[in-house]
Amino acid sequence: MPLPLTGKMPVPRYGPPNVNAPFVIQHLADGVGTRYTQRSKLMSPLQRNGRESMAKRTTQPPASPAPSLEHVPPHSVEAEMSVLGSMMLDRHACGEALLLVKPEDFYVPSHQTIAATLIRLYERNVPIDFVTVLDSLREQGGVEEVGGGEYLARLAESVPSAANAEHYARIVRNKSLLRTFISATGQLISEAFAEGRPVEEFLDHAEQTIFDVTERKETGQAEGIKDILRVTFEEIEKAAHDGQTGLRTNFYKLDDVLGGLQRGEMIVLAARPSVGKTALAMNLAENIAVDEKAATVLFSLEMGKTEIAKRLLSSRAGINSSKLKGHLTDEEYGQLMKTAGELAEAKLFIDDTPGQTILDMRAKCRRLKAMHDIQLVVIDYLQLVSPPKGENRQVQVAEMSRGVKALARELRIPVLCLCQLNREVEHAERLPRLADIRESGAIEQDADVVLLLHRPQEKYVSPETGVSSDACIVVGKNRNGPTGVVPVNFHAECVRFVNPSMEHSPA
């Protein structure tokens, strides 16, 4: 059947791929209009002269088209010249530009060389002008490479003043980001066609590649004390009105010590296995999501989401967890339905994907922050997070710890991260300490707050108040406040921690 004259290639629904697919894909990337134009030019004369010529040409992918303005990567020579000219006119402009661009962000190779020279002079605190730049380039033997002294003079004269240096630098940076994205996605397309790795591994690599591009953010700048004090007094006024600045945990003594869970803080909750660190973390998440109505996400690397839901129902309803297996009375079933309604209204998100990396969690948290304005992240637990490759275990844990800290600071929300304690704590007749955290000292170093959960064989008696309790939370570190010991009671039947004065007997 002869090919149609509409300028569109027929796309088969089934059967083997088109032998000319690489040609089509290439031109799809270059622009659909280019492919249509070339096809329409080829089809009419070839169809009139015979199908043999058409078959011969369509089975052989043509050579790549000659470069044209349509295929040139995004860039702005004028903006690059303006940035370099501004940097040569004003040292202050050089400092502003350095917060946004690096030499590799320039598209023109000679501009990269000049930018590197300007940065080197700036770092050495050498005066920057036409003469010093030219002299430095001569020492490197790169004057002719950048176009000689005439081109440097042209750069210096390309802008009347350096007032708009930041604007020019932002243009250069944005063009560089687009080129980086094009290069990264092009490489991903090539790898996808090669089919050289499992799909799951490729998708993980693709997501990491894209986020590596998006992570190229502007460098933060120092703020004046006036602006900082304004924000500080807003927090002080909030504390005076609400009694604290952070998220309420509803564990009263803990809220008194910490002032709530503070924004941007990495909070570590550590305990030995089967002591109840997951139960306490879920109680905290439940209190904040349901009672304080603050969106919360729980990353569970140890338990499935259905098991977590059962625990939440049992804990909040005060019903023995073993009865959820089919031994509920009508009254208990009604209480369970009421509790389910309360939980359903809460913005509580649970992700039980196993083997996640810190990068995976950061990507998901960014989306949840944008969509639901999450206020708390809970990670259960750090030692089960997939580590970076090629390092020893201590270095891996240290890197993961820094990733958690970066997540808290980036989103400006508290991140509660669970960890394990060393085995020696079980045999020591004392309260746990910071040094008991397992595997890495970097965790206690990065953390803003460290909570050590302890359930002694005998009841804990507070030396300050004389109150006895089943368990206690040792505030081993509080970067911005006091430390101490918080007594709590534990109801094992419904897996719930409560304040010592509260009566919460399971059914």
HELIX and SHEET records of a PDB file:
HELIX    1   1 ALA A   21  ASP A   30  1                                  10    
HELIX    2   2 VAL A   32  ASN A   49  1                                  18    
HELIX    3   3 ARG A   51  THR A   58  1                                   8    
HELIX    4   4 LEU A   69  HIS A   71  5                                   3    
HELIX    5   5 VAL A   77  LEU A   89  1                                  13    
HELIX    6   6 ARG A   91  LEU A   98  1                                   8    
HELIX    7   7 PRO A  103  ASP A  105  5                                   3    
HELIX    8   8 PRO A  109  GLU A  123  1                                  15    
HELIX    9   9 PHE A  130  GLN A  140  1                                  11    
HELIX   10  10 GLU A  144  VAL A  146  5                                   3    
HELIX   11  11 GLY A  148  ALA A  156  1                                   9    
HELIX   12  12 ALA A  165  ALA A  194  1                                  30    
HELIX   13  13 VAL A  199  THR A  214  1                                  16    
HELIX   14  14 ILE A  225  ASP A  242  1                                  18    
HELIX   15  15 TYR A  252  LEU A  258  1                                   7    
HELIX   16  16 LYS A  277  GLU A  286  1                                  10    
HELIX   17  17 ASN A  287  ASP A  291  3                                   5    
HELIX   18  18 LYS A  305  ALA A  317  1                                  13    
HELIX   19  19 SER A  321  LYS A  325  5                                   5    
HELIX   20  20 ASP A  330  GLU A  345  1                                  16    
HELIX   21  21 ILE A  358  HIS A  372  1                                  15    
HELIX   22  22 LEU A  382  LEU A  384  5                                   3    
HELIX   23  23 ARG A  393  LEU A  411  1                                  19    
HELIX   24  24 GLU A  424  HIS A  427  1                                   4    
HELIX   25  25 LEU A  434  ASP A  436  5                                   3    
HELIX   26  26 GLY A  441  ASP A  446  1                                   6    
SHEET    1   A 9 LEU A 348  ASP A 351  0                                        
SHEET    2   A 9 THR A 296  SER A 300  1                                        
SHEET    3   A 9 LEU A 376  ASP A 380  1                                        
SHEET    4   A 9 VAL A 415  GLN A 420  1                                        
SHEET    5   A 9 MET A 266  ALA A 271  1                                        
SHEET    6   A 9 VAL A 449  HIS A 454  1                                        
SHEET    7   A 9 ALA A 471  ASN A 478 -1                                        
SHEET    8   A 9 GLY A 484  HIS A 491 -1                                        
SHEET    9   A 9 ARG A 496  VAL A 498 -1                                        
SHEET    1   B 2 TYR A 460  VAL A 461  0                                        
SHEET    2   B 2 SER A 468  SER A 469 -1                                        
END                                                                             
